[in-house]
């Protein structure tokens, strides 16, 4: 099981982003920032894949 990074403080929506690999919305927001300011890092509990979401 993947664990949330406690060194970050997320605000706003933390779950429910659609996974681009399997389409599931059983996802969690792992980190508030991705490689750019308009992206966030998520993890899919269904297919176990990390992904970026454009905000």
matplotlib code that plots the C-alpha trace (Angstrom):
import matplotlib.pyplot as plt

x = [0.0, 1.3, 1.5, 0.8, 3.8, 3.4, 5.9, 3.4, 0.2, -2.4, -5.4, -8.5, -9.6, -7.6, -9.4, -11.5, -9.3, -9.9, -7.0, -5.7, -4.7, -7.9, -10.5, -11.1, -11.9, -10.6, -7.5, -5.7, -3.7, -0.2, 1.5, 0.1, 2.7, 3.9, 6.6, 4.8, 2.4, -0.6, -0.1, -0.6, 0.5, -2.0, -2.1, -4.7, -5.7, -7.3, -4.4, -1.6, -0.2, 1.0, -0.1, -0.2, -3.3, -3.5, -5.3]
y = [0.0, 3.4, 6.0, 9.7, 12.0, 13.8, 16.5, 18.2, 20.0, 19.4, 21.7, 21.4, 18.1, 15.2, 12.2, 11.2, 12.2, 9.8, 7.5, 7.8, 4.1, 2.3, 5.1, 4.4, 7.3, 5.3, 7.6, 9.7, 12.9, 12.1, 15.5, 19.0, 19.7, 17.9, 19.0, 22.2, 24.5, 23.3, 19.6, 17.4, 13.9, 11.1, 7.4, 4.9, 2.3, 0.2, -0.4, 0.8, 3.4, 6.9, 9.7, 13.4, 15.5, 18.8, 21.3]
z = [0.0, -0.9, 1.8, 1.6, 1.7, 5.1, 4.2, 2.0, 2.7, 0.1, -0.4, -2.5, -4.0, -2.9, -4.6, -7.5, -10.4, -13.3, -14.0, -17.6, -17.6, -16.4, -16.1, -12.3, -10.0, -7.0, -6.8, -4.3, -4.6, -3.4, -3.8, -4.4, -7.1, -10.2, -12.6, -13.2, -11.3, -13.3, -12.5, -9.4, -8.7, -8.1, -7.5, -8.8, -6.2, -8.9, -11.3, -8.9, -11.3, -10.5, -12.8, -13.3, -13.5, -15.2, -13.0]

ax = plt.figure().add_subplot(projection="3d")
ax.plot(x, y, z, "-o")
ax.set_aspect("equal")
plt.show()
